Amino acid sequence: MIVKSKLKDLGIVLPKAPVPGGSYVTAVITGNLIYTAGHLPALTEGHWEGKIGSDLTVDDGVSAARAVGINTLATLEDKLGDLDRVVRVVKVLGFVASAPGFNAQPTVINGFSDLMKEVFGDSGMHARSAVGVSELPINTPVEVEAIFEIK
């Protein structure tokens, strides 16, 4: 119940876990790891469309990445039953739909990373890549996949 308490303190209510938009599952557990599929921003937290650097600001991107984190937490809770089963965040791969010349992808993905640190403390620190891409599904500005160690 520690993570639920932290979420409450942060004013975060998790949405329903997302359902797959294609021929895949939202997460796979193997051994003591759970791999999440690419997640998009939680629709309950706002609505973002377009590329960072032209249609949206860096701050918009950070907010969208944080919303992706909230959606990811909803999936983890759905699959694990209890977020306290998360031992640590291992690896994050963030994709940012970027306008030509935009190069602040790491700053955008900090929205996700900072949320993981807020929720899981030092165990939320992780290895990470932040990549700029020309397009993402349904014109979303941010998509993130992650690997978590679980008990």
CYANA upper distance limits for C-alpha pairs under 8 A (distance plus 0.5 A):
  1 MET  CA      5 SER  CA      6.70
  1 MET  CA     82 ASP  CA      8.29
  1 MET  CA     83 LEU  CA      8.41
  1 MET  CA     84 ASP  CA      7.02
  2 ILE  CA      6 LYS  CA      6.85
  2 ILE  CA     84 ASP  CA      7.09
  3 VAL  CA      7 LEU  CA      6.66
  3 VAL  CA     83 LEU  CA      6.65
  3 VAL  CA     84 ASP  CA      6.40
  3 VAL  CA    119 VAL  CA      6.85
  3 VAL  CA    120 PHE  CA      7.57
  4 LYS  CA      8 LYS  CA      6.71
  4 LYS  CA     83 LEU  CA      7.93
  5 SER  CA      9 ASP  CA      6.69
  6 LYS  CA     10 LEU  CA      6.68
  6 LYS  CA    118 GLU  CA      8.43
  6 LYS  CA    119 VAL  CA      6.53
  7 LEU  CA     11 GLY  CA      6.70
  7 LEU  CA     12 ILE  CA      5.62
  7 LEU  CA     13 VAL  CA      7.59
  7 LEU  CA    119 VAL  CA      7.21
  8 LYS  CA     12 ILE  CA      6.29
  8 LYS  CA     13 VAL  CA      7.66
 12 ILE  CA     70 ILE  CA      8.44
 14 LEU  CA     70 ILE  CA      6.92
 14 LEU  CA     71 ASN  CA      7.73
 14 LEU  CA     73 LEU  CA      7.77
 14 LEU  CA     74 ALA  CA      6.06
 15 PRO  CA     42 ALA  CA      7.84
 15 PRO  CA     44 THR  CA      7.34
 15 PRO  CA     70 ILE  CA      8.31
 15 PRO  CA     71 ASN  CA      7.41
 15 PRO  CA     74 ALA  CA      6.72
 16 LYS  CA     74 ALA  CA      6.86
 17 ALA  CA     71 ASN  CA      7.24
 17 ALA  CA     72 THR  CA      8.50
 17 ALA  CA     74 ALA  CA      5.34
 17 ALA  CA     75 THR  CA      5.31
 17 ALA  CA     78 ASP  CA      6.79
 18 PRO  CA     26 THR  CA      8.02
 18 PRO  CA     71 ASN  CA      7.61
 18 PRO  CA     74 ALA  CA      8.17
 18 PRO  CA     75 THR  CA      7.23
 19 VAL  CA     25 VAL  CA      8.44
 19 VAL  CA     26 THR  CA      7.49
 20 PRO  CA     24 TYR  CA      6.75
 20 PRO  CA     25 VAL  CA      6.33
 20 PRO  CA     26 THR  CA      6.47
 25 VAL  CA     37 ALA  CA      7.60
 26 THR  CA     36 THR  CA      6.32
 26 THR  CA     37 ALA  CA      5.52
 26 THR  CA     38 GLY  CA      8.27
 26 THR  CA     75 THR  CA      7.53
 27 ALA  CA     34 ILE  CA      7.04
 27 ALA  CA     35 TYR  CA      5.94
 27 ALA  CA     36 THR  CA      4.75
 27 ALA  CA     37 ALA  CA      6.19
 27 ALA  CA     75 THR  CA      7.90
 27 ALA  CA     76 LEU  CA      8.38
 27 ALA  CA     79 LYS  CA      7.92
 28 VAL  CA     34 ILE  CA      6.04
 28 VAL  CA     35 TYR  CA      5.79
 28 VAL  CA     36 THR  CA      7.10
 29 ILE  CA     33 LEU  CA      6.24
 29 ILE  CA     34 ILE  CA      4.82
 29 ILE  CA     35 TYR  CA      6.94
 30 THR  CA     34 ILE  CA      6.89
 32 ASN  CA    149 GLU  CA      6.17
 32 ASN  CA    150 ILE  CA      5.65
 32 ASN  CA    151 LYS  CA      6.74
 33 LEU  CA    147 ILE  CA      7.22
 33 LEU  CA    148 PHE  CA      6.07
 33 LEU  CA    149 GLU  CA      5.05
 33 LEU  CA    150 ILE  CA      6.18
 34 ILE  CA    147 ILE  CA      6.27
 34 ILE  CA    148 PHE  CA      5.78
 34 ILE  CA    149 GLU  CA      6.99
 34 ILE  CA    150 ILE  CA      7.47
 35 TYR  CA    145 GLU  CA      8.09
 35 TYR  CA    146 ALA  CA      6.45
 35 TYR  CA    147 ILE  CA      5.06
 35 TYR  CA    148 PHE  CA      7.05
 36 THR  CA     72 THR  CA      7.99
 36 THR  CA    145 GLU  CA      5.99
 36 THR  CA    146 ALA  CA      5.89
 36 THR  CA    147 ILE  CA      6.88
 37 ALA  CA    144 VAL  CA      8.42
 37 ALA  CA    145 GLU  CA      5.88
 37 ALA  CA    146 ALA  CA      7.95
 38 GLY  CA    143 GLU  CA      6.26
 38 GLY  CA    144 VAL  CA      5.54
 38 GLY  CA    145 GLU  CA      4.83
 38 GLY  CA    146 ALA  CA      8.32
 39 HIS  CA     68 VAL  CA      6.51
 39 HIS  CA     71 ASN  CA      7.38
 39 HIS  CA     72 THR  CA      6.91
 39 HIS  CA    143 GLU  CA      5.90
 39 HIS  CA    144 VAL  CA      5.83
 39 HIS  CA    145 GLU  CA      6.72
 40 LEU  CA     67 ALA  CA      8.33
 40 LEU  CA     68 VAL  CA      5.68
 40 LEU  CA     71 ASN  CA      7.80
 40 LEU  CA    140 THR  CA      7.55
 40 LEU  CA    142 VAL  CA      6.84
 40 LEU  CA    143 GLU  CA      5.45
 40 LEU  CA    144 VAL  CA      7.41
 41 PRO  CA     45 GLU  CA      8.11
 41 PRO  CA     46 GLY  CA      8.45
 41 PRO  CA     47 HIS  CA      8.31
 41 PRO  CA     48 TRP  CA      8.36
 41 PRO  CA     64 ALA  CA      6.04
 41 PRO  CA     65 ALA  CA      7.13
 41 PRO  CA     66 ARG  CA      8.15
 41 PRO  CA     67 ALA  CA      5.19
 41 PRO  CA     68 VAL  CA      4.54
 41 PRO  CA     69 GLY  CA      8.15
 41 PRO  CA     70 ILE  CA      8.34
 41 PRO  CA     71 ASN  CA      7.05
 41 PRO  CA    140 THR  CA      8.27
 41 PRO  CA    142 VAL  CA      7.62
 41 PRO  CA    143 GLU  CA      7.97
 42 ALA  CA     46 GLY  CA      7.76
 42 ALA  CA     67 ALA  CA      5.62
 42 ALA  CA     68 VAL  CA      6.31
 42 ALA  CA     70 ILE  CA      7.06
 42 ALA  CA     71 ASN  CA      5.58
 43 LEU  CA     47 HIS  CA      6.65
 43 LEU  CA     67 ALA  CA      8.49
 45 GLU  CA     67 ALA  CA      6.55
 46 GLY  CA     64 ALA  CA      8.30
 46 GLY  CA     67 ALA  CA      8.40
 48 TRP  CA     56 LEU  CA      8.47
 48 TRP  CA     60 ASP  CA      8.20
 48 TRP  CA     64 ALA  CA      7.30
 48 TRP  CA    140 THR  CA      6.83
 48 TRP  CA    141 PRO  CA      7.25
 49 GLU  CA     55 ASP  CA      8.09
 49 GLU  CA     56 LEU  CA      8.28
 49 GLU  CA    139 ASN  CA      5.93
 49 GLU  CA    140 THR  CA      5.49
 49 GLU  CA    141 PRO  CA      6.50
 50 GLY  CA     54 SER  CA      8.37
 50 GLY  CA     55 ASP  CA      5.92
 50 GLY  CA     56 LEU  CA      7.20
 50 GLY  CA     97 ALA  CA      7.71
 50 GLY  CA    139 ASN  CA      5.91
 50 GLY  CA    140 THR  CA      6.51
 50 GLY  CA    141 PRO  CA      6.05
 51 LYS  CA     55 ASP  CA      5.83
 51 LYS  CA     56 LEU  CA      6.58
 51 LYS  CA     96 VAL  CA      8.27
 51 LYS  CA     97 ALA  CA      5.40
 51 LYS  CA     98 SER  CA      5.47
 51 LYS  CA     99 ALA  CA      6.04
 51 LYS  CA    135 GLU  CA      8.37
 51 LYS  CA    139 ASN  CA      8.37
 51 LYS  CA    140 THR  CA      8.27
 51 LYS  CA    141 PRO  CA      5.93
 52 ILE  CA     56 LEU  CA      5.20
 52 ILE  CA     57 THR  CA      6.22
 52 ILE  CA     58 VAL  CA      6.82
 52 ILE  CA     60 ASP  CA      8.30
 52 ILE  CA     61 GLY  CA      6.82
 52 ILE  CA     96 VAL  CA      7.79
 52 ILE  CA     97 ALA  CA      6.67
 52 ILE  CA     98 SER  CA      5.54
 52 ILE  CA     99 ALA  CA      6.49
 52 ILE  CA    102 PHE  CA      7.91
 52 ILE  CA    141 PRO  CA      6.92
 53 GLY  CA     57 THR  CA      6.25
 53 GLY  CA     58 VAL  CA      7.38
 53 GLY  CA     98 SER  CA      6.84
 53 GLY  CA     99 ALA  CA      5.69
 53 GLY  CA    100 PRO  CA      8.41
 53 GLY  CA    102 PHE  CA      6.22
 54 SER  CA     98 SER  CA      8.50
 54 SER  CA     99 ALA  CA      6.17
 56 LEU  CA     60 ASP  CA      6.35
 56 LEU  CA     61 GLY  CA      7.43
 57 THR  CA     61 GLY  CA      6.86
 58 VAL  CA     62 VAL  CA      6.71
 58 VAL  CA    104 ALA  CA      8.14
 58 VAL  CA    107 THR  CA      8.04
 58 VAL  CA    108 VAL  CA      6.68
 59 ASP  CA     63 SER  CA      6.74
 59 ASP  CA    108 VAL  CA      7.97
 60 ASP  CA     64 ALA  CA      6.65
 61 GLY  CA     65 ALA  CA      6.57
 61 GLY  CA    108 VAL  CA      5.70
 61 GLY  CA    109 ILE  CA      8.31
 61 GLY  CA    111 GLY  CA      8.27
 61 GLY  CA    141 PRO  CA      7.33
 61 GLY  CA    142 VAL  CA      7.58
 62 VAL  CA     66 ARG  CA      6.72
 62 VAL  CA    107 THR  CA      7.62
 62 VAL  CA    108 VAL  CA      4.97
 62 VAL  CA    109 ILE  CA      6.91
 62 VAL  CA    110 ASN  CA      7.10
 62 VAL  CA    111 GLY  CA      4.93
 62 VAL  CA    112 PHE  CA      8.09
 63 SER  CA     67 ALA  CA      6.75
 63 SER  CA    111 GLY  CA      6.64
 64 ALA  CA     68 VAL  CA      6.76
 64 ALA  CA    111 GLY  CA      7.92
 64 ALA  CA    141 PRO  CA      7.89
 64 ALA  CA    142 VAL  CA      7.05
 65 ALA  CA     69 GLY  CA      6.89
 65 ALA  CA    108 VAL  CA      7.10
 65 ALA  CA    109 ILE  CA      6.26
 65 ALA  CA    110 ASN  CA      7.96
 65 ALA  CA    111 GLY  CA      5.35
 65 ALA  CA    112 PHE  CA      5.43
 65 ALA  CA    142 VAL  CA      6.55
 65 ALA  CA    143 GLU  CA      8.05
 65 ALA  CA    144 VAL  CA      8.29
 66 ARG  CA     70 ILE  CA      6.96
 66 ARG  CA    111 GLY  CA      4.93
 66 ARG  CA    112 PHE  CA      5.04
 66 ARG  CA    113 SER  CA      8.43
 66 ARG  CA    114 ASP  CA      8.38
 66 ARG  CA    115 LEU  CA      6.78
 67 ALA  CA     71 ASN  CA      6.82
 67 ALA  CA    112 PHE  CA      8.09
 68 VAL  CA     72 THR  CA      6.62
 68 VAL  CA    112 PHE  CA      7.22
 68 VAL  CA    142 VAL  CA      8.07
 68 VAL  CA    143 GLU  CA      7.52
 68 VAL  CA    144 VAL  CA      7.34
 69 GLY  CA     73 LEU  CA      6.66
 69 GLY  CA    111 GLY  CA      8.43
 69 GLY  CA    112 PHE  CA      5.59
 69 GLY  CA    115 LEU  CA      7.19
 69 GLY  CA    116 MET  CA      7.81
 70 ILE  CA     74 ALA  CA      6.83
 71 ASN  CA     75 THR  CA      6.95
 72 THR  CA     76 LEU  CA      6.77
 73 LEU  CA     77 GLU  CA      6.62
 73 LEU  CA     83 LEU  CA      8.23
 74 ALA  CA     78 ASP  CA      6.65
 75 THR  CA     79 LYS  CA      6.61
 76 LEU  CA     80 LEU  CA      6.21
 76 LEU  CA     81 GLY  CA      8.18
 76 LEU  CA     82 ASP  CA      8.44
 76 LEU  CA     83 LEU  CA      7.13
 77 GLU  CA     81 GLY  CA      5.55
 77 GLU  CA     82 ASP  CA      5.93
 77 GLU  CA     83 LEU  CA      5.89
 78 ASP  CA     82 ASP  CA      8.49
 80 LEU  CA     85 ARG  CA      7.51
 85 ARG  CA    150 ILE  CA      5.89
 85 ARG  CA    151 LYS  CA      5.69
 86 VAL  CA    148 PHE  CA      7.17
 86 VAL  CA    149 GLU  CA      6.55
 86 VAL  CA    150 ILE  CA      5.00
 86 VAL  CA    151 LYS  CA      7.05
 87 VAL  CA    123 SER  CA      7.25
 87 VAL  CA    148 PHE  CA      7.88
 87 VAL  CA    149 GLU  CA      5.81
 87 VAL  CA    150 ILE  CA      5.51
 87 VAL  CA    151 LYS  CA      6.93
 88 ARG  CA    120 PHE  CA      7.81
 88 ARG  CA    123 SER  CA      4.97
 88 ARG  CA    124 GLY  CA      6.24
 88 ARG  CA    125 MET  CA      8.17
 88 ARG  CA    126 HIS  CA      8.47
 88 ARG  CA    148 PHE  CA      6.36
 88 ARG  CA    149 GLU  CA      5.79
 88 ARG  CA    150 ILE  CA      7.66
 89 VAL  CA    116 MET  CA      8.00
 89 VAL  CA    123 SER  CA      6.73
 89 VAL  CA    124 GLY  CA      5.56
 89 VAL  CA    125 MET  CA      6.88
 89 VAL  CA    126 HIS  CA      6.03
 89 VAL  CA    146 ALA  CA      8.20
 89 VAL  CA    147 ILE  CA      6.90
 89 VAL  CA    148 PHE  CA      5.05
 89 VAL  CA    149 GLU  CA      6.86
 90 VAL  CA    125 MET  CA      8.16
 90 VAL  CA    126 HIS  CA      5.51
 90 VAL  CA    127 ALA  CA      6.74
 90 VAL  CA    146 ALA  CA      8.03
 90 VAL  CA    147 ILE  CA      5.94
 90 VAL  CA    148 PHE  CA      5.74
 90 VAL  CA    149 GLU  CA      6.98
 91 LYS  CA    126 HIS  CA      5.88
 91 LYS  CA    127 ALA  CA      5.24
 91 LYS  CA    128 ARG  CA      6.05
 91 LYS  CA    146 ALA  CA      6.06
 91 LYS  CA    147 ILE  CA      5.65
 91 LYS  CA    148 PHE  CA      7.68
 92 VAL  CA    126 HIS  CA      7.40
 92 VAL  CA    127 ALA  CA      6.86
 92 VAL  CA    128 ARG  CA      5.17
 92 VAL  CA    129 SER  CA      6.94
 92 VAL  CA    144 VAL  CA      7.49
 92 VAL  CA    145 GLU  CA      6.50
 92 VAL  CA    146 ALA  CA      4.89
 92 VAL  CA    147 ILE  CA      7.05
 93 LEU  CA    128 ARG  CA      6.28
 93 LEU  CA    129 SER  CA      5.46
 93 LEU  CA    130 ALA  CA      6.56
 93 LEU  CA    131 VAL  CA      8.27
 93 LEU  CA    144 VAL  CA      6.18
 93 LEU  CA    145 GLU  CA      5.89
 93 LEU  CA    146 ALA  CA      6.67
 94 GLY  CA    109 ILE  CA      6.59
 94 GLY  CA    128 ARG  CA      8.22
 94 GLY  CA    129 SER  CA      6.68
 94 GLY  CA    130 ALA  CA      5.18
 94 GLY  CA    131 VAL  CA      6.63
 94 GLY  CA    142 VAL  CA      7.69
 94 GLY  CA    143 GLU  CA      6.42
 94 GLY  CA    144 VAL  CA      4.90
 94 GLY  CA    145 GLU  CA      7.11
 95 PHE  CA    105 GLN  CA      8.35
 95 PHE  CA    130 ALA  CA      6.46
 95 PHE  CA    131 VAL  CA      5.43
 95 PHE  CA    132 GLY  CA      6.32
 95 PHE  CA    133 VAL  CA      7.01
 95 PHE  CA    142 VAL  CA      6.15
 95 PHE  CA    143 GLU  CA      5.63
 95 PHE  CA    144 VAL  CA      6.62
 96 VAL  CA    105 GLN  CA      6.62
 96 VAL  CA    108 VAL  CA      8.03
 96 VAL  CA    109 ILE  CA      8.35
 96 VAL  CA    130 ALA  CA      7.89
 96 VAL  CA    131 VAL  CA      6.63
 96 VAL  CA    132 GLY  CA      5.32
 96 VAL  CA    133 VAL  CA      6.40
 96 VAL  CA    136 LEU  CA      8.39
 96 VAL  CA    141 PRO  CA      6.20
 96 VAL  CA    142 VAL  CA      5.23
 96 VAL  CA    143 GLU  CA      7.22
 97 ALA  CA    132 GLY  CA      6.44
 97 ALA  CA    133 VAL  CA      5.47
 97 ALA  CA    134 SER  CA      5.94
 97 ALA  CA    135 GLU  CA      5.86
 97 ALA  CA    136 LEU  CA      6.57
 97 ALA  CA    140 THR  CA      7.83
 97 ALA  CA    141 PRO  CA      5.29
 97 ALA  CA    142 VAL  CA      6.75
 98 SER  CA    102 PHE  CA      6.33
 98 SER  CA    103 ASN  CA      8.33
 98 SER  CA    105 GLN  CA      8.46
 98 SER  CA    132 GLY  CA      6.04
 98 SER  CA    133 VAL  CA      6.33
 98 SER  CA    134 SER  CA      6.35
 98 SER  CA    135 GLU  CA      8.23
 98 SER  CA    141 PRO  CA      8.12
 99 ALA  CA    134 SER  CA      7.73
103 ASN  CA    132 GLY  CA      7.95
104 ALA  CA    108 VAL  CA      7.13
105 GLN  CA    109 ILE  CA      6.80
105 GLN  CA    130 ALA  CA      6.17
105 GLN  CA    131 VAL  CA      6.79
105 GLN  CA    132 GLY  CA      6.67
106 PRO  CA    110 ASN  CA      6.71
106 PRO  CA    129 SER  CA      8.30
106 PRO  CA    130 ALA  CA      5.81
106 PRO  CA    131 VAL  CA      8.38
107 THR  CA    111 GLY  CA      8.03
109 ILE  CA    113 SER  CA      6.93
109 ILE  CA    130 ALA  CA      6.98
110 ASN  CA    114 ASP  CA      6.05
111 GLY  CA    115 LEU  CA      6.90
112 PHE  CA    116 MET  CA      6.95
113 SER  CA    117 LYS  CA      6.89
113 SER  CA    124 GLY  CA      8.13
113 SER  CA    125 MET  CA      7.87
113 SER  CA    126 HIS  CA      8.39
114 ASP  CA    118 GLU  CA      6.68
115 LEU  CA    119 VAL  CA      6.62
116 MET  CA    120 PHE  CA      6.30
116 MET  CA    121 GLY  CA      7.97
116 MET  CA    124 GLY  CA      5.29
116 MET  CA    125 MET  CA      7.68
117 LYS  CA    121 GLY  CA      5.27
117 LYS  CA    122 ASP  CA      6.78
117 LYS  CA    123 SER  CA      7.65
117 LYS  CA    124 GLY  CA      4.79
117 LYS  CA    125 MET  CA      6.38
118 GLU  CA    124 GLY  CA      7.99
119 VAL  CA    124 GLY  CA      7.60
120 PHE  CA    124 GLY  CA      5.19
121 GLY  CA    125 MET  CA      8.08
135 GLU  CA    139 ASN  CA      7.27
136 LEU  CA    140 THR  CA      6.24
136 LEU  CA    141 PRO  CA      7.23
136 LEU  CA    142 VAL  CA      7.87
136 LEU  CA    143 GLU  CA      7.91
